[in-house]
Amino acid sequence: MGSTVTVIATSDTGCINTGIAPGGGFEMKKTNGQDCWVGVDQGSNPKDSKAHWWKWEQCKTTNAGNFNAGFSGTGSGCSAGRNYTVQNTTPVNLTVAGVPTCSNNGYNVTLNWTNTNNVLLLDISSNSFASYSNKNVGNQTSTSAPTGFSNSLTLNPGTTYYWRLWNGSVHTTGPSFSAPSCVPPTPTITTPACIWNGDNGPGINISWALANPAITYVDISPNNFTTSFYNKAVTGTSTTGSGFSSGLTFNAGTPYYVRTWNGYAHNNAPNPSFSIPLCVPAAPTGLSSSCPVPGNSAALAWTPVTGATSYQITVNGTPTTSSASPISYPATSGDSYSWGVSACNSAGCSTATAGTGFTCLPPACPGGLGACGDYLPTPNTIGVCSGGAWQHNAGLAGVPGAELGYNAWCAKNANPTRGFCYQCNTAATPWIQVTGDVHSNTRINAPGGPR
C-alpha cells in the first residue's frame, strides 16, 4: 500500500459540476491512472442536481509529486478536474544559509529543507532542546530565523544553535550553526622580571585565545591609545614585544597598554597593561689593581657594567663612590689593602666583587739595608757610616725616614726592628725624596732638615 502521505489542496471542501446524477458518487483519480481515493461524495447541492460537495481526505501512495484529479462515475464521465500535491511527510536536505562571518549583536539566517507537510513545526534551541522556540512552517520549504519564532527569539553571536522539524510524528534535525562575536579576545601579557631602558621586547610575550575571526594585529601604546600606538601584524595565538612599528622600544617603569584587532573590532575595554622594573646591575668583573714602583697610590679598575650609573668601592672596609672606572686610591707605602666594588643604579646595587689585595711598594732606603736600623741607632744595629755620622729626617716628630717613605722599605726588607732609614751625613750623599714634595738635607722646601 505504501507510506501515508498528505494531500494538499486549495481548500478542504469544494463543489465541482460532475454531470453525474445525484447520489451517483464519484471517484478521484491521478492522471497516470493510479487509483487514489481522495474525494468523498458529500451529496448533491440542492440548487444544482448535477453538483456534488466534496472534501480532501488522506490517501495512500508510494509516489510524491504534482497530480491532477478527475471525476468519474456512472454518468457521462469526468469533465472537470483539480490539481493536488502529494509530498512525503519527512523533510530532508536540511541546510542553513546566511550565517555571518561574525556579529556584534543579533543576526538572521535562512533555514531550508526539501519535502513539506501541512503539519510542520520548526524548533530552535541553544541547549540541545532542553528549552526551545518554535514556528509553524507548514507547507513551506524555507523560513527566516528568528523572525516569527516564539519566546522573542534572538540569535546572538558566540552561541551555538540547534534546529529541527516536526511533522506530527518524528523530528528531523538540521545542522547546528553559530556566528562568532566580532569582538576579539582580550590579550594576556607576560614579562621578564626586569629590563634596561631601550629594551626591544624579546622577553615580552603577548598571547590570546584562538578566535574566529582570527587576530590579525596587536597594538601597543604608552598612553592607552589616547594619542598614539605601535602595531604589528600577527598570526597564530601569540607574539613577542619585538618587531613593532616605528622601532618600538620599552623603558623600565613605563606603563604600556595592549589591544587586539581582527579586522572588525578591538577587544573589549579595559585594555590590559604592563610595566617592567629596571634591572639591578650585574656584579662587576675584570677587577685589577696596580701601584707605581715606588708609589703611594693605587689604580683600581674594573669592566664597566651595563645599566650601572655609579660604583661603590670598599677598601679595607671604607666605602667610596665613583661614576666610572678606574679610580686612584691613596695608599700608604708598604701597607696591604683588600678591596671590592659593586655596580649601582636607581634599582639598587649588585653584590660586591672582591679584587686582588694590593700593597704599594715604598721607595728604597738610599743607603740600602746597611742604613736600616732601630730608633736612635747604635753602631751595633746599623751599618758603618764612613767619614760621617748617621742622620735622619726630623720632619715627623724626629722619626728617621718617615716623611720620605723610606722607613716602610726598611721594615719590609730588613725587619720591623730595623725599620728606620738613616743617611750617612757626608756632603756627597744628600737626602733625596722620590715621591711627593722634593726635600733635601739642605732644608730647601723641607719641613725639617737633617740633624
C-alpha positions in Angstrom: 0.0 0.0 0.0 2.9 2.4 0.5 3.5 5.1 3.2 0.9 7.5 4.5 1.0 10.9 2.7 -1.0 14.1 2.9 -2.8 15.6 0.0 -2.6 19.4 -0.1 -5.3 21.4 -1.8 -6.6 24.9 -2.1 -9.5 24.3 0.3 -10.8 21.5 2.5 -14.1 21.4 0.6 -15.3 22.4 -2.8 -18.0 21.9 -5.3 -17.4 20.7 -8.9 -20.2 20.0 -11.5 -19.6 16.4 -12.4 -22.6 15.9 -14.7 -23.4 12.9 -12.6 -26.9 12.3 -11.3 -27.5 12.9 -7.6 -26.3 10.1 -5.4 -24.2 8.6 -8.2 -21.0 9.2 -6.3 -17.6 10.0 -7.9 -14.0 8.8 -7.8 -10.9 11.0 -8.0 -8.0 9.6 -10.0 -4.5 10.6 -10.8 -4.0 11.3 -14.4 -1.4 8.5 -14.7 -4.3 6.1 -14.0 -3.2 5.0 -10.5 -6.2 5.0 -8.1 -6.1 7.2 -5.1 -9.3 7.7 -3.2 -9.0 11.3 -2.1 -12.6 12.6 -2.8 -15.6 11.6 -0.8 -19.2 12.3 -2.1 -20.9 14.7 0.3 -24.2 14.6 -1.5 -25.9 16.8 -4.1 -26.3 20.6 -3.9 -29.9 21.3 -3.6 -29.5 24.2 -6.0 -27.9 22.1 -8.7 -28.9 18.4 -9.2 -25.6 17.8 -11.1 -23.2 19.2 -8.4 -21.7 17.4 -5.5 -20.0 18.6 -2.4 -16.6 17.0 -1.8 -13.6 17.3 0.6 -10.0 16.2 0.5 -9.1 13.1 2.6 -6.0 11.1 3.4 -4.8 8.7 0.7 -2.0 6.2 0.3 0.6 6.2 -2.4 4.3 5.5 -2.8 4.9 8.4 -5.1 5.3 12.1 -4.5 4.7 15.0 -6.9 2.1 17.2 -8.5 -1.0 15.4 -9.9 -4.4 16.2 -11.4 -7.6 14.7 -10.1 -10.5 13.9 -12.4 -14.1 12.7 -11.6 -15.6 9.5 -12.9 -18.7 7.6 -12.2 -21.9 6.1 -13.7 -22.8 9.3 -15.5 -21.4 10.9 -18.6 -17.8 10.8 -17.4 -15.5 13.3 -16.0 -15.4 16.7 -17.5 -13.8 18.7 -14.6 -10.6 18.3 -12.5 -8.4 19.9 -9.8 -4.7 19.8 -9.2 -3.3 18.4 -6.0 0.2 17.7 -4.5 1.3 14.6 -2.7 4.5 15.1 -0.6 6.5 12.9 1.8 6.0 13.8 5.5 9.7 13.6 6.4 11.7 16.6 5.4 15.2 16.0 4.1 18.3 18.1 2.9 18.1 20.5 5.9 20.6 23.4 5.4 21.4 26.8 6.9 22.3 29.9 4.9 23.3 33.4 5.7 25.3 32.8 8.9 27.6 35.9 9.1 31.4 35.7 9.5 31.0 37.4 12.8 28.4 39.6 14.5 28.4 42.2 17.3 24.7 41.7 18.0 21.7 39.6 16.9 21.7 38.3 13.3 19.4 36.4 10.9 19.7 33.1 9.0 17.6 31.2 6.4 16.7 27.6 7.2 16.0 25.4 4.2 14.7 21.8 3.6 13.2 19.6 1.0 9.7 18.0 1.4 7.0 19.6 3.5 3.6 18.9 5.1 0.6 20.9 6.2 1.6 19.9 9.7 5.2 21.1 10.2 6.8 22.9 13.1 10.4 24.2 13.4 12.2 24.3 16.7 15.4 26.3 17.6 17.3 25.8 20.8 20.6 26.8 22.4 20.7 23.9 24.9 20.0 20.8 22.9 16.2 21.3 23.2 16.1 21.4 26.9 14.1 24.5 26.0 13.3 26.0 22.6 11.4 28.5 20.5 9.3 27.3 17.6 7.4 28.4 14.5 4.7 26.9 12.2 6.2 26.3 8.8 3.5 24.0 7.3 3.6 23.7 3.5 6.9 25.6 3.4 10.4 24.6 2.4 12.4 27.5 3.9 12.0 30.2 6.6 13.9 33.1 8.2 15.0 33.0 11.8 14.5 34.4 14.3 11.5 36.2 12.6 8.2 34.8 13.8 9.6 32.4 16.5 8.1 32.1 19.9 9.7 33.5 23.1 11.0 36.6 21.3 13.9 34.5 19.9 17.2 36.3 19.0 20.3 34.8 17.5 23.3 36.0 19.5 27.0 35.8 18.5 29.1 33.3 20.2 26.1 30.9 20.9 25.6 27.6 19.1 22.0 26.9 17.9 20.3 23.6 17.1 17.2 23.2 15.0 14.8 20.5 14.0 11.5 20.0 12.1 8.4 18.2 13.5 5.8 16.6 11.1 3.5 15.4 13.8 5.3 12.0 14.1 9.1 12.4 14.1 11.7 15.1 14.4 14.3 15.7 11.7 17.4 17.5 12.9 19.3 20.1 10.9 23.0 21.2 11.2 23.8 23.4 14.1 25.1 26.9 13.4 26.9 29.7 15.2 28.3 33.2 14.4 31.3 34.2 16.4 31.5 37.6 18.1 33.3 40.3 16.1 34.9 41.4 19.4 38.3 39.6 19.6 39.6 38.1 22.8 41.5 40.2 25.3 45.3 39.5 25.2 47.3 38.2 28.1 50.9 39.6 28.7 53.9 38.0 30.5 57.1 40.0 31.0 60.6 39.4 32.2 61.4 40.3 35.8 63.3 43.5 34.8 64.6 45.3 31.7 67.1 48.0 30.8 65.8 51.2 29.2 65.6 50.8 25.5 64.8 47.1 25.6 63.4 45.9 22.2 60.9 43.4 23.8 62.1 39.9 23.0 61.2 38.8 26.6 57.7 40.3 26.4 55.1 37.7 25.4 51.6 38.6 24.3 49.0 35.8 23.8 45.3 35.4 23.1 42.7 32.7 22.8 42.1 31.0 19.4 39.4 33.1 17.7 37.3 33.3 14.6 37.7 35.8 13.0 41.4 35.4 13.8 43.5 38.1 15.4 45.4 40.0 12.6 47.1 42.9 14.5 48.3 43.6 18.0 48.6 47.3 19.1 50.8 48.7 22.0 50.5 52.3 23.4 52.3 54.1 26.2 49.2 56.4 26.6 46.3 53.9 26.4 45.7 54.8 22.8 44.7 58.4 23.5 47.3 59.9 21.1 49.4 57.2 19.5 50.2 53.5 19.3 52.5 51.0 17.6 51.2 47.9 15.8 52.4 44.5 14.4 50.8 42.1 12.0 50.3 38.7 13.7 49.2 35.1 13.0 48.5 32.3 15.5 47.8 33.0 19.1 51.0 34.7 20.4 53.8 37.2 19.6 56.7 38.9 21.4 57.3 42.6 22.0 59.9 42.8 19.2 59.2 44.0 15.7 56.5 46.6 16.3 56.2 49.6 14.0 58.5 52.6 14.2 61.1 50.6 16.1 59.2 50.5 19.4 61.5 50.0 22.5 60.5 49.7 26.1 61.7 51.7 29.1 61.7 50.5 32.7 58.8 51.8 34.9 56.7 53.0 31.9 53.1 51.5 31.6 52.2 50.1 28.2 48.7 49.1 27.1 47.9 46.3 24.6 44.8 45.5 22.4 44.0 43.1 19.7 42.3 43.6 16.2 40.6 41.0 14.0 39.6 43.2 11.0 36.2 44.0 12.6 36.8 45.3 16.1 39.2 45.7 19.0 38.9 43.7 22.2 36.6 45.0 24.9 37.9 47.6 27.4 39.8 47.9 29.6 42.9 47.2 27.7 45.5 45.1 29.7 48.7 46.9 30.6 52.2 46.1 31.9 55.2 47.9 33.4 58.6 46.3 33.9 61.0 47.5 36.6 64.6 48.4 36.0 67.2 45.7 36.4 69.8 45.9 39.2 73.2 45.9 37.5 75.3 42.7 37.4 78.3 42.4 39.7 81.5 43.9 38.2 84.1 41.7 36.6 87.7 42.2 35.3 88.9 43.8 38.6 92.6 44.9 38.7 94.8 47.0 41.0 98.3 48.5 40.4 100.7 50.8 42.1 103.7 52.7 40.6 107.0 51.5 41.9 107.7 53.1 44.2 104.4 54.7 44.9 101.8 55.7 47.5 98.5 55.5 45.4 96.8 52.6 43.7 94.9 52.5 40.4 91.7 50.3 40.9 89.9 49.3 37.8 87.0 47.0 36.6 85.0 46.4 33.4 82.1 48.8 33.0 78.7 47.2 33.8 75.6 47.6 31.6 73.0 49.8 33.3 75.2 51.0 36.1 75.2 54.7 36.9 77.7 54.6 39.8 80.0 52.2 41.6 80.6 51.6 45.3 84.2 50.8 46.1 85.2 49.5 49.5 88.9 49.5 50.5 89.8 47.9 53.9 86.1 48.4 54.9 85.9 52.0 54.0 83.4 52.8 51.1 83.8 55.4 48.4 81.7 56.1 45.3 82.7 56.7 41.7 80.8 57.2 38.4 83.4 55.3 36.3 86.4 53.0 36.3 89.3 53.3 37.1 89.9 55.4 40.3 93.1 56.4 42.0 93.2 55.4 45.7 95.7 57.0 48.1 97.7 54.3 49.8 100.4 54.2 52.4 103.5 52.6 51.0 104.1 49.2 52.5 100.6 48.7 53.8 98.4 45.9 52.5 94.9 46.6 51.2 91.8 44.5 50.4 89.0 45.9 48.2 85.9 45.2 46.2 83.3 47.0 44.0 79.6 47.0 43.4 77.6 48.3 40.4 74.6 50.6 41.3 71.7 52.4 39.7 68.3 53.6 40.9 67.1 50.0 41.3 69.9 49.1 43.8 73.4 47.8 43.9 74.8 44.4 42.8 76.7 42.1 45.1 80.3 43.2 45.6 83.1 41.6 43.6 86.3 41.2 45.5 89.5 42.4 43.9 93.0 41.0 44.5 94.6 42.6 47.5 97.4 45.1 46.8 100.4 46.6 48.6 102.2 49.7 47.2 105.9 49.3 47.4 107.8 52.1 49.2 110.9 53.8 47.8 114.2 52.1 48.8 116.2 53.5 51.6 119.1 55.3 49.8 121.7 53.7 52.0 120.4 50.2 51.4 119.9 47.6 54.1 123.0 48.8 55.9 121.3 52.1 56.5 118.3 50.4 58.2 118.4 50.4 62.0 116.4 50.8 65.1 115.3 54.1 66.5 118.3 56.2 67.7 120.7 53.6 66.4 123.9 52.4 67.8 126.9 51.0 65.9 125.7 47.5 66.9 122.4 47.9 64.9 123.3 49.7 61.7 125.9 49.7 59.1 129.1 51.8 59.1 128.9 55.5 58.1 132.5 56.1 56.8 133.6 59.6 57.1 130.5 60.9 58.7 127.6 60.2 61.1 124.2 58.7 60.7 121.3 61.1 60.5 117.6 61.1 59.8 114.9 63.5 58.6 113.2 65.1 61.6 110.1 66.2 59.8 107.8 63.8 61.6 108.5 64.0 65.2 112.1 63.2 64.6 111.3 59.7 63.2 114.0 59.0 60.6 112.8 58.5 57.0 109.1 58.6 57.8 108.2 61.6 55.8 110.0 60.3 52.8 108.6 56.8 52.9 111.9 55.0 53.4 111.1 53.5 56.7 108.5 51.2 55.2 111.2 49.8 52.9 113.4 49.1 55.8 110.6 47.4 57.7 109.8 45.3 54.7 113.3 44.4 53.6 115.2 44.3 56.8 112.9 43.7 59.7 110.4 45.7 61.8 113.1 46.4 64.5 115.4 47.8 61.9 112.5 49.7 60.3 114.1 53.1 60.2 116.1 54.5 57.3 119.2 56.6 58.1 121.5 58.6 55.9 125.3 59.0 56.3 125.8 62.8 56.7 128.6 63.2 54.2 128.1 66.0 51.7 128.1 63.6 48.8 125.0 61.8 50.0 122.1 64.3 50.5 118.6 63.1 51.2 116.6 62.6 48.0 112.9 62.3 48.2 111.4 60.2 45.3 107.7 60.8 46.0 105.6 63.8 47.0 107.3 67.2 47.5 111.0 67.3 46.9 113.1 67.6 50.1 116.8 67.7 50.8 119.1 67.8 53.7 119.8 71.5 53.0 116.3 72.4 54.2 115.2 73.7 50.8 111.4 73.2 50.6 111.6 70.8 53.6 109.6 70.9 56.8 112.6 69.5 58.6 116.2 69.0 57.8 118.8 66.5 58.8 120.4 66.5 62.3 
